[in-house]
Every structure is written in C-alpha cells, then in structure tokens.
C-alpha cells in the first residue's frame, strides 16, 4: 500500500521522501501490524517509523515529519510500537501489554473519536528516566505526540509535513505527556498559522475542546480526570520547539545506546552510528495482506457522559 503523500514538492522546495506500507493481520486484532518502507527508485527499504523517518523535513524552516497513527473522528488507539521489531503501528491494549483487550477510546459527549489527526514526531522520545522541572513528572516513554488540526482527514500510516504551533502539557497517570498542536503545511490556512494564538483566531473553540478532551477521555475506562502543567494553559511555539528539541536529544541518547530504554526495539536500517543498525537487504517483512477488519462484538461508537461540575 502506498502511503497517501503528495508527490509534488511542498512549499519548502525540498524533495519529498515517499513511503509505502505493509499491513499484516486483520485490523482490530492483536496480530495487526503496519510496517513502513521507504521508496528508493524502484526499490523499497524497510524502515522504522520511530527511528528511520527523519524528525525534520526542513530543519531551517522548522518543518517536521509527523507519522499519523489515529485519523480524526476514529476511536481505535493505534500507535507506533516501542517493542516490536522495526516499530510497526499496532493497536494499543487497555492494560498496556499483550494480554490486554484492544483499546478503543470512548466517545465522551460531545466528542466523537479523536478531534484531530493524531500521531507522533519520529526521532523523539519522552524519557521516563527524566523528571521535567516544569511538570514535576517523568516522561511517558513514547515519541512526542502531535495533534494535526488541518481540514483533511488522514489515514493511519500517512507521513505528513507539519508546522509546530504550540503545546499542551498533559499529566497523564503521573507522566509528562506533551501534546503538540501542529498543522499540515499543505493546509489552506497553514501560511496564516504562525503561533498558538493563531489557532483560536482561525479555529475558535478547538483549543478549549482539546484540553477538555484530554482531561476526560480516560474517565470511561475508570480513571480520574487528567491534569495539566501550567494550569492547563497552552505554551507557545518557542516553548514547543524547545520540548521537541529535548525529546530529540533524548532519542539520540536512546538509539545510540547511551540511555537504557528497557524493552524498546532500537532496530533500524539507516543509522550507521547505532548498535541497532541492520542491513536492509537482509530484513524480511511480512507481505501486505490488506485484510478486512475483524468483527467487533462491542462497538466503539457508544457514548459516555461525565459530569464536569463535580470536579474541583
């Protein structure tokens, strides 16, 4: 499957790297995996979306690559796997391990699924061994998350080029879990979006809804409402870029073996100065099956209601 990426050069003038996907197993099962390959002429090179896709599309202009995990208005919690070989996209489980039930984020009124195209910036890592002085909590052990607010609905596995506008400091189960607000550089409003204040001007209500969504989305799973750093205030582009830079430096230490990542798979096919480097010619991925989704006994479209007036 070819990733849905515009073949034309973006406004930066940089040549756009293209990727294709291999989807093994049936969606909505624990066997489902979405692998990535970089298209190189007539060849395809297996790559890790965590380690091999570059963080920057254009470093000078601060345009980043973003890997889409969850399309807007959908519920299945797909994410880049930390532990699987070459870090394919898989579906998360409710208790975070292979024995858990597949995770679908519930619809908490008035929200249907995710409010944005949700994903992560590659070559970043929120270090669980580091306590951020601004949040007082350690990192969540994942690539930094990104909420892409442009008008187009993406697909799982799309690689978008985005501008960072600001960041929300979510505290999720006592972990620092940054949520970047970004926009696709090809969106019609992208040129007018320069910082977090532009979001409220052009997308009125979205920042408040985003904060509310992250506060309530785990309540139907039995968790307390989430909290935030900075009293729930968004930080601007400058601060957000600082967080991206810190997470990129943490990833460099991880992938080079200088920071212990536990069970994180560091296998990659492009980073010659890392212990996880593989010969791409010897990497065999499963065939692209493109199977229909599995039948779900419990539909993820049910609604939940929470009484926000009871919170302190």
N, C-alpha and C positions, 0 to 999 in steps of 0.2 A: 504494500500500500504506500502510495506517495503521500508524504505529509503535505497538507494544504498550505503551501507557502508561495507567495507571489514570486514568479521567476524574474520579474523586472527588478532592476537595481533600485533600492529605496532612495530617498532624498539625500542620503549621505554620499552617494556616489560609490559606496563600497559594493563589491560583488557579493551577492547573497549566497551563502552556503546552503545547500539543499539536503534534506534528509528524507529517508523513507522508513516505513515501519514494518515490523513483522509481528503479527498478533497471534500468539499461541494460546490454545484453550478457548473455552467459551466465556464471554463476558458474564459477570455476576457469579463466577465460581472462583475458588481459591487457586485454580490452575491457570487462570488468565494472566498473561504477561504480554506487555507491549515493548518490544525491543527496537532499538534505533540503529540505523545505518547512515553513514554519510555518503552521498553520491559523489563519486570522483571520476568524471568522464563516463566510461562505460562500466566502471566498477563500483561496488558498494563496500564500504569499510564498516564493520561493526564498531559501534561506539557506545560509551556510557553517557546518558544524558546528565548525570551528576558530575562526571569528571572530564569528559572529552569535548562537550559542546562549550565553546568559549563563553566566558562571562560577558565580554564586550563584543558588540558588533562594530562599534566605532568608539574607541576609548576617549579620543579627543573631544567628541561631541556628547559623551556620556549617554550613548545609546546601547542598551543591553539586550542580550538574548533572554527570552523567557520560554520555559517549557510549560505548555498548558497541560494540566492534569485533569481538571474538572471544568467542563463547559458551563456557561451561565444557565441557570434555571434547572440544572440537573442535580441529583441527590447522591449518586454513588461516589464514595470517597476514594477516588483513585489518587495514587501518589507515587513518586519515584521511590523505589525500594532501596533502602540503605544496605540491606544484607544480601540481596540476590546478585548473582554473577552478572556484571555489566549493568546493574541497577535498572532493570526494566520498570515500567509503570505497572503496578499491581493494585488490587483493591485492598484497602486497609481493613483490619478487623477490629471489632469492638473492644477487645481487651489487649490489642497490640501484638498478639502472637498468632502463630499458625493455627492454634486450636480454637480461636475465637470465631464468632459469627461475622459475616461480611458486614461492613459498615455502610449504612446509608444515613446521611444527615437528615434529620426530620424537618418537616415543614413547620416552622413556628410562626403562627399568624402575625403579620400579614405576608410573610416571605415564602416564596416557592423556590426551593433549592438554593443554590448559590446566587448571589446578586451580581456577580461579575465572572469573567473567565478567570479561573483560579489556577495558580501554578507556582513555579519556583524559578529563581535565577540559578543557573548552573555555576559550578565552581565557587559556591558559597557554603558555609557551614556554621550553624549556631552552636558553638562549643559548649557541651554540657559540663565541662570542667572549669568554665569561666563564669564568674558572677559579674553581671553588668552593673556598674556603680549607679546607673540611672534607674534601674529597675529593681535592684536588690535580689535578683534571681538569676539562676544559671540558664544557659541556652537549651533549646529543646531538641538538639541532636539532629536537626534536619537542615536542608538548604533553606535559605531565607524565602519566605512566602511572598507572592505578588498577586494583587487583585487588579486585573486589567479591565478598565472601565469603558473602553471604546464600544461603539454600537454593534459591531459584528459579533455573532456567536461563534466561538471557536470549536475545534474538535480536540479530544484527548490526543496528545502527541504533537499538536501543532507547535512550531517554534516561531515565536513572534519577536519582532524587534520593538522595544518599548522605551519610553522616557519615564524616569522616576520623578514623581511629583511630591511625595511626602510619605509619612509612615505613621502607623498606629502601634503603640507599644502594648500589645496584649499580654496579660499574665494568665496563662492557661495551665491550671493544675500546678501552680507554683513554678512554672517555667517561663522564661522570656521567649516570646513567640512573635517577632516583628511581622507586621502586615504592611508591605509596601503598597502604595497606591500608584499605579502606572497606567500608561495609555499607549496603545499601538501607534507607531509613528505614521502609519498609513491612514489612521482615522481622520475624517474630515476636520475634526476640532484639534488635532494634535499640535498644529503650529500655534494655536492660541493658548495652549496649556503649558505654562512655564513653571508653576509652583502650586502648592497645595491650595492657596486661596482661589486659584482659577477654577478648581473643581466645584466649589459651592456656587460660583457665578454661572458656570455652564451646565452643571449637573445638580441643581438645587435639591437638597434633601438627601443626596446619596451618602455624604459623609456621616450624617447622623444615623441613617439606616444601617450603614456598615458597622458603626460602633455598636448599635443595638443588636445587630445580627450576631456579632462575635460575643456579645455579653450573654445571649440567651440560647445559642444553638446547641449546647450540650445539656440543657435542662431536661429535655425529654429522655435523656439517657441516664438520668438520676444524679447529675452533677449540680453543684451550686452555680449561680451566675459567675461568669468570669470577671476578672478585674483588669485594670489598665494602669500602666505607668503614666505619669504626668496628669493624673486625674481624668484620663480619657481624652486629653487634648492631642490633636494631631501635631506632629513635628514637621517642619518644612523640608524642602528639597535638600538643602545643605546638610541637615542632620541625617536625613535618609541616606544620602550618598556616603556619609561617614559610616553608618551602620553596614552598608553594603561593602565598603572597603574593609571594615573589621572582619566581617564574615568571610570575605575573600582571603584575607591573611590567615584566618583560622583554617580554612580549607587547604591552603598551601602547606601549612604545618601538618595537617592530617594526611594529605595524599603523598607527601614526601616521607612519611613515617616518623616525623618528629613529635607528633601528638598521638597518643593512644586513642584510637577510635573504636576499640572493642570489636564488635562483630561487623562493623561497616566493611563492605566489599570495596577495595581500592583498585580493582582490576580496571585497566584502561588500555587503549590501543594507540594513544597519541603522545603521551607524556614521558619522554625518554629519560628524564631525571628522577623517575619514581620507581619504587620497588614493585608496584603492581603492573608495570608496563608489560603488555602481551604482544606477540607477533600477530597482527590482524589476519594474516594469511592462514593461521592455524586455529582461528576462532570459528567454531561452527554454531550457528544459531538454528533454532527450530524453523521449519517452513512457515510461511504466512498462511494461516488457516482461514481467517476471516469467517469465523463460525457465528451463527445466530446466538443471541443472548440466552442464557438458561432461564427456565421458568421460575418465577419468584412466588413462593407460597404467600409471603407477606408483601403486599405492595408498598413501595416507599412514598406513595402520594398522600397518605393520611395526614391530617392536620392536628397540630397541638396548640394549645393556648396557655399562656402564662400570665399571671397577674403581676405586672411590674410595680404596682402600688405597694406591694408588701416588702420591697427591698429597702434597705437603709440608704 
